[in-house]
C-alpha cells in the first residue's frame, strides 16, 4: 500500500498507462485507449502540482486523449474527462 503513495512509483505507473494508451490507439482500440488515457491524465494531474517537471508528459497525454476523442467522435466527453 505504501508503494502506491510514493511519487516515483506513481510517475512510473502514469508513464506505463500512457504507453498502454498509445498502444491501444495504434491498434485502433479507441474505447480502451480512451479509458486508459483518462487514467493517465488523472495520475499526471495529481502529480504535476508537486512535480512541475511532469507538465510536458501531462500535455502529451492530453493531446493524445483529444486525438482519441476525435476518432471516437466524442470531443465533448474528452473535455469532460480532462
C-alpha positions as CSV (number, residue, x, y, z in Angstrom):
1,X,0.0,0.0,0.0
2,X,2.8,2.4,0.7
3,X,4.3,1.9,-2.8
4,X,1.1,3.5,-4.2
5,X,1.7,6.7,-2.3
6,X,5.3,7.0,-3.5
7,X,5.5,9.8,-6.1
8,X,8.3,8.0,-8.0
9,X,6.1,4.9,-8.2
10,X,3.1,6.9,-9.4
11,X,5.3,8.5,-12.1
12,X,6.2,5.1,-13.4
13,X,2.6,4.0,-13.3
14,X,1.5,7.1,-15.2
15,X,4.2,6.6,-17.8
16,X,3.1,2.9,-18.3
17,X,-0.5,3.8,-18.5
18,X,0.3,6.4,-21.1
19,X,2.3,3.8,-23.1
20,X,-0.7,1.5,-22.9
21,X,-2.9,4.3,-24.2
22,X,-0.6,4.8,-27.1
23,X,-0.6,1.1,-28.0
24,X,-4.3,0.9,-27.8
25,X,-4.6,3.9,-30.0
26,X,-2.2,2.5,-32.6
27,X,-4.1,-0.8,-32.5
28,X,-7.3,1.1,-33.2
29,X,-8.8,0.0,-29.9
30,X,-10.0,3.5,-29.3
31,X,-12.5,2.8,-26.5
32,X,-9.8,1.1,-24.4
33,X,-7.4,3.9,-25.3
34,X,-9.9,6.5,-24.1
35,X,-10.3,4.7,-20.7
36,X,-6.5,4.2,-20.2
37,X,-5.9,7.8,-21.3
38,X,-8.3,9.1,-18.8
39,X,-6.5,7.2,-16.0
40,X,-3.1,8.6,-17.3
41,X,-4.4,12.1,-17.1
42,X,-5.7,11.6,-13.6
43,X,-2.3,10.3,-12.5
44,X,-0.4,13.1,-14.2
45,X,-2.7,15.8,-12.9
46,X,-2.3,14.6,-9.3
47,X,1.5,14.6,-9.8
48,X,2.1,18.0,-11.6
49,X,1.1,20.1,-8.6
50,X,4.3,18.9,-6.8
51,X,6.4,18.0,-9.8
52,X,6.1,20.6,-12.4
53,X,8.7,18.8,-14.5
54,X,5.9,16.4,-15.5
55,X,4.0,19.1,-17.3
56,X,5.3,18.0,-20.7
57,X,4.1,14.4,-20.1
58,X,0.7,15.7,-19.0
59,X,0.4,17.8,-22.1
60,X,1.3,14.8,-24.3
61,X,-1.3,12.7,-22.6
62,X,-3.9,15.4,-23.0
63,X,-3.1,15.8,-26.7
64,X,-3.4,12.0,-27.2
65,X,-6.8,12.0,-25.4
66,X,-8.0,14.7,-27.8
67,X,-6.9,12.6,-30.8
68,X,-8.7,9.6,-29.4
69,X,-11.8,11.6,-28.8
70,X,-11.8,12.8,-32.4
71,X,-11.6,9.2,-33.6
72,X,-14.5,8.3,-31.4
73,X,-16.4,11.4,-32.3
74,X,-16.7,12.3,-28.6
75,X,-14.8,15.5,-28.2
76,X,-17.1,16.9,-25.5
77,X,-16.7,13.7,-23.4
78,X,-12.9,14.1,-23.7
79,X,-13.1,17.6,-22.4
80,X,-15.3,16.5,-19.5
81,X,-12.8,13.7,-18.6
82,X,-9.9,16.2,-18.8
